[in-house]
Amino acid sequence: MTEMINKVIAQRLQRLRALMKNKGVDYFMAPTADFHNSEYVNDYFKVREFFSNFSGSNGTLLVWQEGAGLWTDGRYFIQAERELAGTGIELFRMLNAGVPTIEDFLKERMREGDTLGFDGRVICALEGKKYERELSEKKIRIAFQEDLAESIWEDRPAFPAGRITVLDEKIAGKSLDEKLKETRRRIGEEGAESLLLTKLDDLMWLFNIRGCDVECNPVAMSYGFITMDKAVLFLRKKAMDMDTEKYLSRHKIQVEDYDSITDYLRGLPKNLKVMADPRHCSYLLYRILCERCTLVEKRNPTELLKAVKNPVELANMEKIYLKDSVAVTKFIYWLKSNIGREQITEVTAADYLEKLRREIPEFLDLSFPTIAGYKANAAMMHYEATPEGCAVLAPEGMLLVDSGGQYMGGTTDVTRTIVLGPVSDEIKRHYTLVAAGMLQLSAVRWLHGCTGRNLDILARQPIWDEGLDYQCGTGHGVGYILNVHEGPQNIRWRFAEGMTEAVIEDGMDITNEPGIYIEGSHGIRIENVMIAKNDLKNEYGQFMHFETLTWVPIDREGVDEKYMTETQKQLFFRYQREVYRRISPYLTTEEKAWLKEETGS
């Protein structure tokens, strides 16, 4: 199987290199993105995977006549090694010592007058401008008007155009008109007259609609152009039903075809002040705007408005997270009760958890494909088991399960690492360190003005004390019936170029998910979702704290209290008791007895 895949990849790269030579392109770049710089993309946009076999959600492929390289981050190092093996594509481990960035690699390798090619629709303006700047000394030409994959990818999936639906205002908490008013006020405050909105989840939030164009992400391929007196929505008209058409017409939204966005921008009044976010606006659209308009390069105002959840959203989320936590708790009980008695694989375990979620009346879909990794597979942060190659579980070691659901009332994300049988003392120590870090961050109180950079140390401190680390952030925002990864809020200590560092505001939700990943042995992650809330306000300022949404027990079989401080122990006992108080009313007699013992209640 591997030999066949490598042969196919070699053939595709050979055809690509021949086309590059014909087009005068010396280096060709394929990122992981659609026309909106989305994190997760429809199959139509998986050009990088088509040419490389690497299936992770983040990575950039660079191809030249003599070779090829794949740049990805620490979440995917192990996965990328396996999927690239034998393809001839070199793995570049981003942020590791001695590993060049793509721009540094190009500056070193490209000759004066060479051409860098990429599809300008899938490279964001921030990236495109960087390559312009970094390669200008060598007079590098940038060819961005063509998709070189189009003529090679003969059985390419169709461009997405899934059904679009309207989100009821009673669920959304604010009307489209209210959101437009807030957005226009922010546009004016930034000195702009209009806004080009290209980020899909922001568009869904603003117009109170949802789509199904990306797996597990309820978004529709669309653009928006907002002025002080008009709002234009560009989408696949065939994706709208009569109710959606009537809804948009009632709110005086002008609907245009998705593909007409370039012509529309070319026809804008000259020197119009247009606000656009270079992190999400494509390089192609950016270049069109630069030719005609006065560009105001700012973050989308909708991003922050969306991230601060309104009271209706928060109330619905609290209810949904409780139901979701009950499902995950029932799953853990089922797994521990049946391991060794019947055959359970990574895939069938994930399927059982999905079945429990589907029994919740508000369930719509998963929020991302479930990650169920047994033993060493859990060391791959974004591992996805398949029926053909999944591990069979046994009453030993641990299973890491990272999962979530889309509900009419919220989007969930939760990880638990479940002990299935005997584990080593080292694994128990690692498990305890991860639990301690998660609990410390949950209990923090801080002054308003802090970002995730200020708080990250609380989760990492027990892990760093042992000379260990995890090569990813600690937390991210979560959408509301939207994308499971949302900004601008996040918790991390290191910010690469283009990453957003934002003050944590009252009403923002954020994950708390430290971990330890030992290649070839085990992976541990414990993840809750929390809401930032205002606390005491005095002469020192506005203090804040987190309120927990996730109430799933931490596996006491993985915790060895000798590796905890007294404060950490108290946090652990308090959380476990609260899990029992909140979850036990929804369990059977047997489940309740197990949870009582599990939580020490």
C-alpha positions in Angstrom: 0.0 0.0 0.0 2.8 2.4 1.0 4.7 1.7 -2.2 1.6 2.3 -4.3 1.0 5.7 -2.6 4.6 6.8 -3.0 4.5 5.8 -6.7 1.3 8.0 -7.2 2.9 10.9 -5.3 6.0 10.6 -7.5 3.9 10.7 -10.7 1.9 13.7 -9.5 5.1 15.6 -8.6 6.6 14.7 -12.0 3.6 16.2 -13.8 3.7 19.3 -11.6 7.3 19.9 -12.2 6.7 19.6 -16.0 3.9 22.1 -15.8 6.1 24.4 -13.6 8.8 24.3 -16.3 6.3 25.1 -19.0 4.9 28.0 -17.1 8.3 29.4 -16.0 7.7 28.7 -12.3 10.8 27.7 -10.4 9.3 27.1 -7.0 5.6 26.2 -6.4 4.0 26.6 -3.0 0.8 24.9 -1.8 -0.5 25.7 1.7 -3.4 24.2 3.8 -6.0 26.8 3.0 -9.1 27.6 1.0 -10.0 31.0 -0.5 -10.7 32.3 3.0 -7.5 31.0 4.8 -9.6 28.6 6.8 -8.0 26.1 9.2 -10.1 23.2 8.0 -11.0 23.0 4.3 -13.3 21.2 2.0 -11.8 18.3 0.0 -11.7 20.5 -3.1 -8.9 22.6 -1.6 -6.6 19.7 -0.4 -4.0 20.4 -3.1 -1.1 20.0 -0.6 -2.4 16.6 0.4 -2.9 15.6 -3.2 0.8 16.3 -4.0 2.4 15.1 -0.7 0.1 12.5 1.0 0.4 14.6 4.2 -3.2 14.9 5.6 -2.6 17.2 8.7 -4.7 20.4 9.0 -1.6 22.6 8.9 1.4 22.5 6.6 2.9 24.0 3.4 4.4 22.1 0.5 7.2 23.7 -1.5 8.2 22.0 -4.8 11.1 22.7 -7.1 12.7 20.8 -9.9 15.3 19.0 -7.8 13.2 18.3 -4.7 10.3 19.2 -2.3 9.8 20.1 1.3 6.9 20.1 3.8 6.8 22.6 6.6 4.5 21.8 9.6 4.3 22.4 13.3 4.9 20.2 16.4 1.4 18.8 16.5 2.1 16.9 13.3 5.8 15.9 13.4 5.2 12.2 14.0 2.3 12.0 11.6 4.2 13.8 8.9 7.2 11.5 9.2 4.9 8.5 8.6 2.9 10.0 5.7 6.0 11.5 3.9 8.2 8.4 4.2 9.3 7.2 0.8 7.8 10.2 -1.1 11.2 12.0 -1.4 9.6 15.1 0.3 11.8 16.4 3.2 10.1 17.3 6.5 10.9 20.7 7.9 10.0 20.8 11.6 8.8 24.4 12.2 10.2 26.3 15.2 12.9 23.7 15.8 16.4 24.9 16.2 18.3 25.1 12.9 15.1 24.6 10.8 14.7 27.5 8.3 11.4 29.2 7.7 10.0 28.9 4.1 11.0 32.5 3.4 14.6 31.9 4.6 14.8 28.7 2.6 13.6 30.6 -0.5 16.0 33.5 0.1 18.9 31.1 0.3 17.9 28.8 -2.6 16.3 31.0 -5.2 18.4 32.7 -7.9 18.0 36.3 -9.0 15.1 36.6 -11.3 13.5 33.3 -10.4 9.7 32.9 -10.2 7.7 31.8 -7.1 4.3 30.5 -8.0 1.2 30.0 -5.9 -2.6 30.3 -6.2 -3.2 33.8 -5.0 -6.7 32.8 -3.8 -5.3 30.4 -1.1 -2.4 32.5 0.2 -3.5 35.3 2.6 -2.4 38.9 2.1 -0.1 38.7 5.1 1.8 35.8 3.7 1.9 37.2 0.1 3.2 40.5 1.3 5.9 38.8 3.4 7.2 36.9 0.3 7.2 40.1 -1.7 9.2 41.8 1.0 11.7 39.0 1.8 12.4 38.1 -1.9 12.6 41.7 -3.3 16.4 41.9 -3.2 16.7 39.0 -5.6 14.1 40.5 -7.9 11.9 37.4 -7.6 8.8 37.4 -9.7 5.6 36.2 -8.0 3.1 34.4 -10.2 -0.2 34.2 -8.4 -2.9 34.2 -11.0 -3.1 30.5 -11.7 -4.0 27.2 -9.9 -1.4 24.7 -11.3 -3.3 21.8 -9.7 -6.3 22.3 -11.9 -5.1 20.5 -15.0 -3.3 17.7 -13.0 -6.0 16.8 -10.4 -8.4 15.1 -12.9 -10.8 13.6 -10.4 -10.9 16.7 -8.1 -14.0 16.9 -5.9 -16.6 19.4 -6.8 -16.5 22.9 -5.4 -18.7 23.0 -2.3 -22.2 24.4 -2.4 -24.0 22.8 0.6 -27.4 24.0 1.9 -27.5 27.2 3.8 -29.8 27.7 6.8 -30.9 30.6 9.0 -30.0 30.5 12.7 -33.1 31.6 14.7 -32.6 34.9 16.6 -33.8 33.2 19.8 -30.7 30.9 19.5 -28.3 33.5 18.2 -29.1 36.0 20.9 -28.7 39.0 18.6 -30.3 39.9 15.3 -28.5 40.4 12.0 -29.4 44.1 12.2 -27.9 44.5 15.7 -24.7 42.8 14.6 -24.4 45.0 11.5 -24.9 48.1 13.6 -22.1 47.0 16.0 -19.8 46.1 13.0 -20.4 49.4 11.2 -19.5 51.3 14.4 -16.2 49.5 14.6 -15.6 50.1 10.9 -16.0 53.9 11.5 -13.8 53.8 14.6 -11.0 52.5 12.4 -11.3 55.3 9.9 -12.8 53.1 7.1 -15.9 53.4 5.0 -16.5 49.8 4.3 -15.4 46.2 5.2 -14.4 43.3 3.0 -15.2 40.3 5.1 -13.7 37.0 4.0 -13.5 34.8 7.1 -16.2 32.2 6.9 -17.1 31.8 10.6 -17.2 35.6 11.0 -19.6 35.8 8.0 -21.9 33.0 9.5 -21.9 34.9 12.8 -22.7 38.3 11.3 -25.5 37.2 9.0 -26.9 34.5 11.5 -26.7 31.8 8.9 -25.0 28.4 8.9 -23.7 26.1 6.1 -22.2 22.7 5.5 -19.3 23.2 3.1 -16.5 22.0 5.5 -16.7 18.8 7.4 -17.8 19.4 11.0 -17.6 23.2 10.5 -21.1 24.7 9.8 -19.9 27.3 7.3 -20.8 28.3 3.7 -18.4 29.5 1.1 -19.1 33.2 1.1 -17.8 36.8 1.1 -19.3 40.0 2.5 -18.9 43.6 1.7 -20.3 46.0 4.3 -20.7 49.8 3.8 -22.4 52.2 6.2 -25.8 51.8 4.3 -25.5 48.5 2.4 -24.5 44.9 3.0 -23.7 42.5 0.1 -23.4 38.8 0.6 -21.6 36.7 -2.0 -22.5 33.0 -2.0 -23.5 30.0 -4.1 -27.1 31.0 -4.9 -28.1 27.4 -5.5 -27.2 26.7 -1.8 -30.1 28.9 -0.6 -33.6 27.7 -0.1 -36.7 29.9 -0.2 -36.6 30.6 3.6 -33.0 31.8 3.4 -33.8 34.0 0.4 -36.8 35.6 2.2 -34.7 36.1 5.4 -31.9 37.9 3.6 -34.4 40.0 1.5 -36.3 41.0 4.7 -33.1 42.3 6.2 -32.2 44.2 2.9 -29.1 42.1 2.2 -28.0 42.2 -1.4 -27.1 38.7 -2.6 -24.6 38.2 -5.4 -23.0 35.1 -6.9 -19.9 33.9 -5.0 -17.6 34.0 -8.1 -18.5 37.6 -8.8 -16.5 39.0 -5.9 -13.4 40.0 -8.0 -15.5 41.9 -10.6 -17.4 43.6 -7.7 -14.2 44.8 -6.1 -12.8 46.0 -9.4 -15.9 48.1 -9.8 -15.7 49.9 -6.4 -15.5 53.7 -6.3 -11.9 54.8 -6.7 -10.1 55.6 -3.4 -12.9 54.1 -1.2 -11.5 53.4 2.2 -11.9 49.6 2.5 -11.1 47.7 5.7 -9.6 44.2 5.2 -7.9 41.7 7.5 -4.6 40.7 5.8 -4.6 37.4 7.9 -7.7 36.2 6.1 -8.2 38.3 2.9 -6.5 36.4 0.0 -3.5 37.8 -1.7 -5.5 38.0 -5.0 -8.3 40.2 -3.5 -5.7 42.3 -1.6 -3.9 43.1 -4.9 -7.2 44.1 -6.5 -8.1 46.4 -3.6 -4.6 48.0 -3.6 -5.0 48.9 -7.3 -8.3 50.7 -6.8 -9.0 51.6 -3.1 -7.5 53.0 0.0 -6.8 49.9 2.1 -7.2 50.0 5.9 -5.4 46.9 7.1 -7.0 45.9 10.4 -8.3 42.8 12.1 -11.9 41.9 11.3 -14.1 43.7 13.9 -16.4 40.7 13.8 -13.8 38.5 15.3 -13.8 40.1 18.7 -17.6 40.7 18.6 -18.1 37.0 17.9 -15.6 35.9 20.5 -17.4 37.6 23.4 -20.5 35.5 23.8 -23.8 37.2 24.6 -26.0 36.1 27.5 -28.3 33.9 25.4 -25.2 32.1 24.0 -23.7 31.6 27.4 -26.9 30.3 28.9 -27.3 27.8 26.0 -23.6 26.8 26.2 -23.9 26.0 29.9 -26.9 23.6 29.2 -25.2 22.0 26.2 -21.9 21.4 28.0 -23.6 19.7 30.9 -25.4 17.3 28.5 -22.2 16.7 26.5 -20.3 16.1 29.8 -22.9 13.5 30.8 -22.4 11.7 27.4 -18.6 11.7 27.8 -18.8 10.4 31.4 -21.2 7.6 30.3 -18.7 6.7 27.6 -15.8 6.5 30.2 -17.9 4.2 32.4 -18.8 2.0 29.4 -15.2 1.8 28.3 -13.9 0.8 31.7 -16.7 -1.7 32.2 -16.3 -3.5 28.9 -12.5 -3.4 28.2 -11.2 -6.9 28.0 -14.8 -8.4 27.9 -15.4 -7.5 24.2 -13.3 -6.3 21.3 -13.1 -2.6 21.3 -10.9 -0.7 18.8 -10.0 3.0 18.6 -12.7 3.3 15.9 -15.5 1.5 17.7 -14.8 3.4 20.9 -15.1 6.7 18.9 -18.3 5.4 17.3 -19.8 4.6 20.7 -19.1 8.1 22.0 -20.7 9.5 18.9 -23.8 7.3 19.4 -24.2 8.8 22.9 -23.9 12.3 21.6 -26.5 11.6 18.9 -29.0 10.7 21.6 -28.9 14.3 22.8 -31.9 16.1 21.2 -29.9 19.2 20.2 -27.1 17.2 18.4 -26.3 18.3 14.9 -22.8 16.9 14.1 -19.4 16.3 15.5 -17.3 19.5 15.9 -14.3 17.6 14.5 -13.4 14.0 13.7 -12.8 12.2 17.0 -9.2 11.6 18.0 -9.0 8.3 19.7 -5.4 7.2 20.2 -4.3 4.2 22.2 -0.9 4.0 23.8 1.8 5.3 21.4 -0.8 6.5 18.9 -1.8 9.2 21.4 1.6 10.8 21.1 0.4 12.1 17.7 -1.6 15.1 18.8 -4.0 15.0 15.8 -4.1 11.3 15.2 -7.1 9.9 13.4 -7.7 6.2 13.4 -9.1 4.3 10.4 -11.0 1.0 10.4 -8.2 -0.5 8.3 -5.4 0.4 10.6 -6.7 1.1 14.1 -5.4 -0.3 17.3 -7.4 -2.9 19.4 -7.7 -1.8 23.0 -6.6 -4.0 25.9 -6.9 -3.8 29.7 -3.5 -2.0 29.9 -2.2 1.4 29.0 -4.3 4.5 28.2 -6.6 5.8 25.5 -6.7 9.5 24.7 -10.0 10.7 23.4 -10.3 14.3 22.0 -13.8 14.9 20.8 -16.7 17.3 20.5 -20.1 18.0 19.2 -22.1 20.6 17.3 -25.4 21.3 19.0 -28.3 23.7 18.6 -27.0 25.7 21.5 -23.2 25.3 21.4 -20.0 23.7 20.2 -18.1 21.4 22.5 -14.5 20.3 22.8 -13.2 18.0 25.5 -10.3 15.6 26.0 -9.8 12.9 28.5 -7.0 10.3 28.7 -8.5 7.1 30.2 -6.5 4.5 32.0 -7.5 1.0 30.8 -5.2 -1.0 33.0 -1.7 -1.1 34.5 0.6 1.9 33.6 4.1 2.7 34.6 5.1 5.0 37.4 6.5 7.4 34.8 3.2 7.5 33.0 1.4 8.2 36.3 3.8 11.0 37.0 3.2 12.5 33.5 -0.6 12.2 33.9 -0.5 13.9 37.3 1.6 16.8 36.0 -0.9 17.4 33.2 -3.8 17.3 35.5 -2.1 19.7 37.9 -1.4 22.2 35.2 -5.0 22.1 33.9 -6.3 22.6 37.4 -4.0 25.5 38.2 -5.0 27.4 35.1 -8.7 26.7 35.9 -8.3 28.3 39.3 -6.3 31.4 38.4 -7.5 35.0 39.2 -5.9 37.8 37.1 -6.2 41.5 36.3 -8.0 42.5 33.2 -5.5 43.3 30.4 -3.7 40.0 30.6 -3.5 37.9 27.4 -2.9 34.1 27.1 0.8 34.7 27.2 0.5 35.9 30.8 -1.5 32.8 31.9 0.2 30.0 29.9 2.8 29.4 32.6 0.2 28.2 35.0 -0.6 25.2 32.9 3.1 24.5 31.9 4.8 25.1 35.2 4.4 21.5 36.6 5.5 20.1 33.3 8.4 22.5 32.7 9.6 21.8 36.3 10.3 18.2 35.1 12.1 19.4 31.9 9.2 18.5 29.6 7.0 20.5 27.3 4.2 20.2 24.7 4.8 21.8 21.2 1.5 23.6 20.8 -0.7 26.2 22.5 -2.5 25.6 25.8 -5.9 27.0 24.8 -8.0 28.4 22.0 -11.5 30.0 21.7 -14.4 27.8 20.7 -17.2 29.0 18.3 -20.9 29.0 19.1 -22.5 26.4 16.7 -19.4 27.3 14.6 -15.8 26.4 14.2 -14.2 24.5 17.2 -11.1 26.7 16.9 -11.9 30.4 17.2 -9.9 33.6 17.8 -8.7 36.0 18.8 -8.3 34.6 22.3 -5.8 31.9 23.0 -3.4 30.7 25.7 0.2 30.2 24.6 3.7 31.5 25.4 5.0 31.7 21.9 3.4 33.6 19.0 4.6 33.1 15.5 4.2 35.8 12.8 0.5 36.4 12.1 -0.8 34.9 15.3 -3.1 37.0 17.3 -2.4 38.0 20.9 -5.6 39.3 22.5 -6.7 40.5 25.9 -9.0 38.0 27.5 -12.4 39.6 27.9 -15.5 38.9 30.1 -17.7 36.4 28.1 -14.9 34.8 26.1 -14.7 31.0 26.1 -11.3 29.2 25.9 -10.0 25.7 26.2 -7.5 24.6 28.8 -5.5 21.6 27.5 -2.0 21.0 28.6 -0.4 17.7 27.6 2.7 15.4 27.5 3.5 13.4 24.3 6.3 10.8 24.4 6.9 9.4 20.9 6.6 5.6 20.7 5.2 5.4 24.2 2.1 7.5 25.2 0.3 10.8 24.9 -1.7 12.5 27.7 -4.0 15.5 27.3 -6.8 16.7 29.7 -9.0 19.4 28.3 -11.8 21.5 29.7 -13.6 24.6 28.3 -13.9 27.7 30.5 -15.6 31.1 30.4 -13.7 34.3 31.4 -15.8 36.3 33.9 -15.4 39.6 35.7 -14.6 39.2 39.4 -13.8 41.8 42.1 -13.1 45.3 41.0 -11.2 47.7 43.3 -8.5 50.3 43.3 -6.1 47.8 41.5 -8.4 47.3 38.6 -10.8 44.6 37.3 -10.0 41.2 38.5 -11.1 38.2 36.5 -11.5 34.4 36.8 -12.6 31.4 34.8 -15.8 29.5 35.2 -15.6 25.8 34.1 -18.1 24.5 31.5 -16.8 20.9 31.2 -17.7 18.5 34.0 -16.1 15.1 33.2 -14.0 13.2 35.8 -10.2 13.2 35.7 -9.2 9.5 35.8 -8.1 8.9 39.4 -6.2 5.8 38.3 -3.8 8.0 36.4 -3.2 10.4 39.3 -0.5 9.8 41.9 -0.9 12.4 44.6 2.7 12.3 45.7 3.5 14.3 42.5 1.0 17.1 43.6 1.4 20.0 45.9 -1.2 20.3 48.7 -2.9 23.1 46.7 -3.1 21.0 43.6 -4.6 18.1 45.6 -7.3 20.4 46.9 -8.1 21.7 43.4 -8.3 18.0 42.2 -10.6 16.9 45.0 -12.8 20.0 44.6 -13.2 19.5 40.8 -14.0 15.8 41.2 -16.7 16.4 43.8 -18.3 19.1 41.6 -18.3 16.6 38.7 -20.3 14.2 40.8 -22.7 16.8 42.1 -23.5 18.0 38.5 -23.4 14.8 36.6 -24.8 12.1 38.9 -28.5 13.0 38.6 -28.3 12.0 34.9 -26.7 8.6 35.5 -28.1 5.0 36.1 -27.6 3.5 39.5 -24.5 1.5 38.3 -23.0 4.6 36.6 -23.7 6.7 39.7 -22.0 4.2 42.0 -18.9 4.1 39.7 -18.7 7.9 39.5 -19.1 8.3 43.3 -16.0 6.1 43.8 -14.1 7.7 40.8 -14.5 11.1 42.2 -14.1 10.3 45.9 -17.5 11.9 46.7 
